[in-house]
Amino acid sequence: MPTTLTAHIPCARCAATLPDDPPGHERGSLCAACESLPFCDDCGDRVTQIHTTVDDGTLCTDCAARWRECECCELYTSSEDRTVTDGVVCDGCRDYHYWWCSDCRLYARSVRLLDNDENVCGDCADQYRECFDCDRLTSSTYCSYCDANQRDDRIYDYTYKPDPVFHGEGPVYLGLELEVKTPSRALEDCVDIATGHLGRIGYLKEDGSIGYGNGFELVTHPMSYTWAIEEFPWNVLRELRVRGAYIDNEVGIHVHVSRDGFDSPAHVYRWMKFFYRNESHAVRLARRRSDDWASFTPETRAGIAKFAKGERFGYGRYQAINVYPQETFEVRIFASSLHRQQVQAALAFVAASVEYTRSLTSGDVARRRGWEWTAFVTWVRAHPIYLPLLAEMEALSCAS
């Protein structure tokens, strides 16, 4: 007998064959899998790939294309609020996780506070500068609060650079930059003391490692070494210390030495070579090692020859010897101090190292170990003018 063929009805959605048991399926019926699919809240069709909205609604892929995905929670939203990353944020995430930038008028996850109490995103913040004394952003050096309540016009802006007044006989001139901190209650008195002693010798400036209202940088005009030792008002250090001024590991001494004080590029080369070859002794004499503010980098040491020939743009100014200034070299290695011998020793080391390397010959290097620290110490002992340096070397056990 011929076999009886049974007509199978396909699922109206996925075309899968509907089962015979239970019988009675009609055309247009859905299989169990398709029957369990949710409906799209927009078009009413069954949804295979579910896209959830911020209010727990369900969208199909076609309808979801007309909505926007929140960049924070990744749910679909009808919000038009855009963010600085060019995405959209839903109302809930916007209210709890975002701030409005008053400049670009977009929403951002983090913002900075402006002087006028408005907020700006990170990109817009680049158009401002940070107040020298607080975290607010401003278009000036200080925010309006700090400018009105804390500014002492005897402490100049850190960019202040008057015409130099030379003291003593050159050609080697030294410029001292001494960073000092003070308690806020003692700042005005310390400024009185410093300016009263300095007169035309120097002035006070702000400095980023101090912060406005916490002290100042005492800066001198160019001085010969002999003039500095004999004429600088060294008592100012003791008076500042007695009044409450202090130093910590964030502040230092910088000594500028005039480029015109060197005989030739070869002299500059010998000086820098001696300096970097004796890093360990120089660091001990400086009473600190500061990789952040006065680094002895291998790259800088390798570049001594080009710096001696006048190349000024090397590896940043935070090197042991900063070559960026046009008229000077800046030796940045020293810890700050309010003690006469330590400050005088910083000046003496720079001056003595320049003079020691002025006449250093290849024969001195080859036969008398001229690069070595012991040879330099012997030379210093023979030149009493550098007595503060010798005394500090002996105090720090680096005089041998």
C-alpha positions as CSV (number, residue, x, y, z in Angstrom):
1,M,0.0,0.0,0.0
2,P,1.2,3.6,-0.7
3,T,2.5,5.6,2.2
4,T,0.3,8.4,3.3
5,L,2.2,11.8,3.2
6,T,1.4,14.3,6.0
7,A,1.8,18.0,5.1
8,H,4.0,19.8,7.7
9,I,3.2,23.5,8.5
10,P,6.3,25.9,8.9
11,C,6.6,28.5,11.7
12,A,5.3,31.8,10.3
13,R,8.4,33.6,11.6
14,C,11.5,31.4,11.4
15,A,10.1,28.7,8.9
16,A,11.0,25.9,11.3
17,T,8.7,22.9,10.9
18,L,6.0,22.8,13.5
19,P,5.7,19.5,15.4
20,D,2.8,17.1,14.7
21,D,2.1,16.7,18.3
22,P,-0.1,18.2,19.4
23,P,-1.9,18.3,16.0
24,G,-4.0,21.1,14.7
25,H,-1.4,23.8,13.8
26,E,-2.7,26.3,11.2
27,R,-0.8,28.3,8.7
28,G,0.5,31.5,10.5
29,S,1.3,29.7,13.7
30,L,4.6,30.2,15.5
31,C,7.0,27.7,17.0
32,A,7.5,27.6,20.7
33,A,10.8,29.5,20.5
34,C,9.3,32.4,18.4
35,E,6.2,32.4,20.6
36,S,8.4,33.2,23.6
37,L,10.1,36.2,22.0
38,P,9.2,39.6,23.4
39,F,7.5,42.4,21.4
40,C,9.2,45.6,20.3
41,D,7.7,48.5,22.2
42,D,7.9,50.7,19.0
43,C,6.9,48.6,16.1
44,G,5.2,45.6,17.9
45,D,7.2,42.9,16.1
46,R,8.8,40.0,17.8
47,V,12.4,40.8,18.9
48,T,15.3,38.4,18.3
49,Q,18.1,40.7,19.5
50,I,16.9,42.7,22.4
51,H,17.9,46.4,22.9
52,T,16.9,47.7,26.3
53,T,15.9,51.3,26.9
54,V,16.7,53.3,30.1
55,D,13.1,52.8,31.2
56,D,13.4,49.0,30.8
57,G,11.6,49.0,27.4
58,T,12.4,46.6,24.6
59,L,13.4,47.6,21.1
60,C,14.2,45.6,18.0
61,T,17.4,46.3,16.0
62,D,15.6,48.4,13.4
63,C,13.9,50.6,15.9
64,A,17.0,50.9,18.1
65,A,18.7,52.6,15.2
66,R,16.4,55.6,15.7
67,W,17.4,55.9,19.4
68,R,20.8,56.7,21.0
69,E,23.0,54.5,23.2
70,C,24.1,56.2,26.5
71,E,27.9,56.2,26.6
72,C,27.8,55.6,30.4
73,C,25.2,52.8,31.0
74,E,25.0,51.6,27.4
75,L,21.1,51.6,27.5
76,Y,19.1,53.2,24.8
77,T,17.8,56.7,25.3
78,S,15.9,59.5,23.5
79,S,18.1,62.1,25.2
80,E,19.9,64.8,23.1
81,D,22.5,65.7,25.8
82,R,25.9,65.2,24.2
83,T,29.2,64.7,26.0
84,V,32.7,66.0,25.3
85,T,33.6,62.5,23.9
86,D,30.9,63.1,21.3
87,G,28.5,60.5,22.7
88,V,25.1,60.9,24.3
89,V,24.2,60.5,27.9
90,C,20.8,59.6,29.4
91,D,19.1,61.7,31.9
92,G,19.8,59.4,34.9
93,C,23.6,59.1,34.2
94,R,23.8,62.8,33.4
95,D,22.4,63.8,36.8
96,Y,24.5,61.5,38.8
97,H,27.8,61.2,36.9
98,Y,28.3,64.2,34.7
99,W,28.9,67.9,34.9
100,W,28.1,70.6,32.4
101,C,31.0,72.5,30.8
102,S,30.1,76.2,30.7
103,D,32.5,76.8,27.7
104,C,31.8,74.1,25.2
105,R,28.3,73.4,26.6
106,L,28.8,69.7,26.7
107,Y,28.7,67.2,29.5
108,A,31.9,65.7,31.0
109,R,32.7,63.1,33.7
110,S,35.2,65.4,35.4
111,V,35.5,69.2,35.4
112,R,37.7,72.0,36.8
113,L,36.4,75.0,38.8
114,L,36.8,78.4,37.3
115,D,37.4,81.7,39.1
116,N,33.7,82.6,38.5
117,D,32.5,79.3,40.1
118,E,31.6,77.8,36.7
119,N,32.9,74.4,35.6
120,V,34.9,73.5,32.4
121,C,35.9,70.1,31.0
122,G,39.4,69.0,30.6
123,D,39.8,70.1,27.0
124,C,38.5,73.6,27.8
125,A,40.6,73.8,31.0
126,D,43.7,73.9,28.7
127,Q,42.7,77.5,27.8
128,Y,43.2,78.6,31.4
129,R,46.0,78.6,33.9
130,E,45.9,77.3,37.5
131,C,45.9,80.0,40.2
132,F,49.3,80.2,41.7
133,D,47.9,79.6,45.2
134,C,44.9,77.3,44.8
135,D,43.3,74.9,42.4
136,R,41.0,77.2,40.6
137,L,41.5,78.1,37.0
138,T,41.9,81.6,35.9
139,S,43.0,83.7,33.0
140,S,45.5,85.6,35.2
141,T,48.2,84.5,37.6
142,Y,45.8,84.4,40.6
143,C,42.1,83.8,41.0
144,S,40.2,86.8,42.3
145,Y,40.1,85.5,45.9
146,C,43.8,84.9,46.2
147,D,44.6,88.1,44.4
148,A,42.4,90.2,46.7
149,N,43.3,88.5,50.0
150,Q,46.9,87.3,49.9
151,R,48.9,89.1,47.3
152,D,52.0,91.0,48.5
153,D,53.3,93.2,45.7
154,R,56.9,92.9,47.0
155,I,56.8,89.3,45.8
156,Y,57.0,89.4,42.0
157,D,55.4,87.1,39.6
158,Y,57.6,84.1,38.7
159,T,58.0,85.5,35.2
160,Y,59.5,88.7,36.5
161,K,63.0,89.3,35.0
162,P,64.4,92.8,35.5
163,D,67.5,94.2,33.8
164,P,70.5,92.7,35.6
165,V,72.6,94.9,37.9
166,F,76.2,93.5,38.0
167,H,78.2,93.5,41.3
168,G,81.9,92.9,41.5
169,E,84.5,92.2,38.8
170,G,83.8,89.6,36.1
171,P,83.8,87.9,33.8
172,V,82.4,85.1,36.0
173,Y,79.2,86.2,37.6
174,L,77.0,84.1,39.8
175,G,73.3,84.5,40.4
176,L,71.7,83.0,43.5
177,E,68.2,81.7,43.7
178,L,67.3,80.6,47.2
179,E,63.9,79.0,47.8
180,V,62.5,79.7,51.3
181,K,59.2,78.7,53.0
182,T,57.5,80.5,55.8
183,P,54.4,80.0,58.0
184,S,51.6,82.2,56.6
185,R,51.5,84.2,59.8
186,A,55.3,85.1,59.3
187,L,55.3,85.8,55.6
188,E,54.9,89.5,55.8
189,D,57.7,89.8,58.4
190,C,60.0,87.6,56.4
191,V,59.4,89.7,53.3
192,D,60.2,92.8,55.4
193,I,63.4,91.2,56.5
194,A,64.5,90.0,53.1
195,T,63.7,93.2,51.1
196,G,65.2,95.3,53.9
197,H,68.5,93.5,53.6
198,L,68.6,93.0,49.8
199,G,68.1,96.5,48.5
200,R,69.5,96.7,45.0
201,I,71.2,93.3,45.4
202,G,68.1,91.3,44.6
203,Y,64.4,90.8,44.8
204,L,61.7,88.2,45.8
205,K,59.7,86.1,43.4
206,E,57.0,83.4,43.4
207,D,58.0,79.8,42.7
208,G,55.9,76.8,41.9
209,S,57.7,74.5,44.4
210,I,56.7,76.9,47.2
211,G,53.2,78.1,46.3
212,Y,52.0,81.6,46.8
213,G,51.5,82.7,50.4
214,N,53.9,80.0,51.7
215,G,57.2,81.7,51.1
216,F,59.3,83.1,48.2
217,E,62.4,82.7,46.1
218,L,65.2,85.1,47.0
219,V,66.9,86.1,43.7
220,T,70.1,88.1,43.4
221,H,71.5,90.1,40.6
222,P,74.7,88.8,39.1
223,M,77.6,88.9,41.6
224,S,81.3,87.9,41.3
225,Y,82.1,85.2,43.8
226,T,84.5,87.4,45.8
227,W,81.9,90.2,46.0
228,A,79.2,87.8,47.1
229,I,81.2,86.4,49.9
230,E,82.3,89.8,51.2
231,E,79.2,92.0,50.4
232,F,76.1,89.9,50.4
233,P,74.1,90.5,53.6
234,W,74.5,87.0,55.0
235,N,72.8,87.9,58.3
236,V,69.5,87.8,56.4
237,L,69.6,84.0,56.6
238,R,69.8,83.9,60.3
239,E,67.1,86.6,60.7
240,L,64.7,84.7,58.4
241,R,65.4,81.5,60.3
242,V,64.7,83.2,63.7
243,R,61.5,84.7,62.4
244,G,60.2,81.3,61.4
245,A,61.3,80.8,57.8
246,Y,62.3,77.2,57.0
247,I,63.3,74.8,54.2
248,D,62.1,71.3,53.4
249,N,62.9,68.7,50.7
250,E,60.7,70.5,48.2
251,V,62.9,73.6,47.9
252,G,66.4,74.1,46.6
253,I,69.2,76.5,45.7
254,H,70.0,77.3,42.1
255,V,73.2,79.0,41.1
256,H,73.5,80.7,37.7
257,V,76.9,81.1,36.2
258,S,77.5,83.5,33.3
259,R,78.3,81.9,29.9
260,D,80.7,84.7,29.2
261,G,82.8,83.5,32.2
262,F,84.1,80.6,30.2
263,D,87.1,80.9,27.9
264,S,85.8,78.6,25.1
265,P,83.5,75.8,24.2
266,A,86.3,73.5,25.3
267,H,86.3,75.1,28.8
268,V,82.5,74.5,29.0
269,Y,83.0,70.9,28.0
270,R,85.7,70.3,30.7
271,W,83.5,71.9,33.3
272,M,80.4,69.9,32.5
273,K,82.5,66.7,32.1
274,F,84.0,67.2,35.5
275,F,80.6,67.9,37.0
276,Y,78.9,64.8,35.6
277,R,81.9,62.5,36.2
278,N,81.8,63.4,39.9
279,E,78.0,62.9,40.4
280,S,78.2,61.0,43.7
281,H,80.4,63.7,45.3
282,A,78.4,66.6,43.9
283,V,75.2,65.0,45.2
284,R,76.7,64.6,48.7
285,L,77.9,68.2,48.7
286,A,74.5,69.3,47.5
287,R,72.9,67.5,50.4
288,R,70.2,65.9,48.2
289,R,69.5,63.9,45.1
290,S,66.6,65.2,43.2
291,D,65.6,63.3,40.1
292,D,62.5,65.5,39.7
293,W,64.2,68.9,39.9
294,A,67.9,68.3,39.1
295,S,68.4,65.0,37.4
296,F,71.8,63.5,36.3
297,T,70.5,61.8,33.2
298,P,72.7,59.6,30.9
299,E,71.2,61.5,27.9
300,T,72.4,64.9,29.2
301,R,75.8,63.5,30.0
302,A,76.1,62.1,26.5
303,G,75.1,65.5,25.1
304,I,77.8,67.5,26.8
305,A,79.8,68.1,23.6
306,K,76.8,69.7,21.8
307,F,75.8,71.8,24.9
308,A,79.4,73.1,25.1
309,K,79.0,74.3,21.5
310,G,75.9,76.2,22.3
311,E,73.0,73.8,21.9
312,R,70.4,74.9,24.5
313,F,67.4,72.7,24.0
314,G,68.2,69.3,25.4
315,Y,66.2,67.2,27.8
316,G,64.3,69.8,29.8
317,R,65.4,72.3,32.3
318,Y,65.1,70.0,35.3
319,Q,68.6,68.7,34.9
320,A,71.6,69.0,37.2
321,I,72.9,71.7,34.8
322,N,70.1,73.5,33.0
323,V,71.4,74.7,29.6
324,Y,68.2,76.5,28.6
325,P,69.0,80.0,29.8
326,Q,70.6,82.1,27.0
327,E,73.1,84.0,29.1
328,T,73.9,81.5,31.9
329,F,74.1,77.9,32.9
330,E,71.9,77.0,35.9
331,V,73.3,74.5,38.5
332,R,70.1,73.1,40.2
333,I,71.5,70.4,42.4
334,F,71.6,72.0,45.9
335,A,69.2,71.6,48.8
336,S,68.0,74.9,50.1
337,S,69.4,76.3,53.3
338,L,69.3,79.2,55.7
339,H,72.8,78.6,57.0
340,R,75.6,80.8,55.7
341,Q,78.2,78.1,55.2
342,Q,75.9,75.9,53.1
343,V,74.8,78.7,50.9
344,Q,78.3,80.1,50.5
345,A,79.5,76.6,49.7
346,A,77.0,76.3,46.8
347,L,78.3,79.5,45.3
348,A,81.9,78.4,45.9
349,F,81.5,75.0,44.3
350,V,80.2,76.5,41.1
351,A,82.9,79.2,41.0
352,A,85.7,76.9,42.0
353,S,84.7,74.2,39.4
354,V,84.7,76.8,36.7
355,E,88.2,78.0,37.7
356,Y,89.6,74.5,38.2
357,T,88.6,73.4,34.7
358,R,89.7,76.6,33.1
359,S,93.3,75.5,32.8
360,L,92.8,71.7,33.1
361,T,94.9,70.0,30.4
362,S,94.9,66.6,28.8
363,G,98.2,66.0,30.7
364,D,96.5,66.8,34.0
365,V,93.8,64.3,33.2
366,A,96.1,61.6,32.0
367,R,99.0,61.9,34.5
368,R,97.5,63.6,37.5
369,R,93.9,62.2,37.4
370,G,92.5,65.7,36.8
371,W,88.9,64.4,36.4
372,E,88.9,62.9,39.9
373,W,87.4,64.5,43.0
374,T,90.6,64.1,45.0
375,A,92.5,66.3,42.5
376,F,89.8,68.9,42.8
377,V,89.8,68.8,46.6
378,T,93.6,69.3,46.6
379,W,93.2,72.3,44.3
380,V,90.5,73.8,46.6
381,R,92.8,73.4,49.6
382,A,95.4,75.5,47.8
383,H,93.0,78.3,47.2
384,P,91.8,79.8,50.5
385,I,89.2,82.0,48.8
386,Y,87.0,78.8,48.6
387,L,87.2,78.2,52.4
388,P,83.4,77.9,52.8
389,L,83.5,75.1,50.2
390,L,86.3,73.2,51.9
391,A,84.6,73.6,55.3
392,E,81.4,72.1,53.9
393,M,83.2,69.3,52.2
394,E,84.8,68.4,55.5
395,A,81.5,68.6,57.4
396,L,79.9,66.3,54.8
397,S,82.9,63.9,54.7
398,C,83.6,64.5,51.0
399,A,87.0,66.3,51.3
400,S,89.1,63.4,50.2
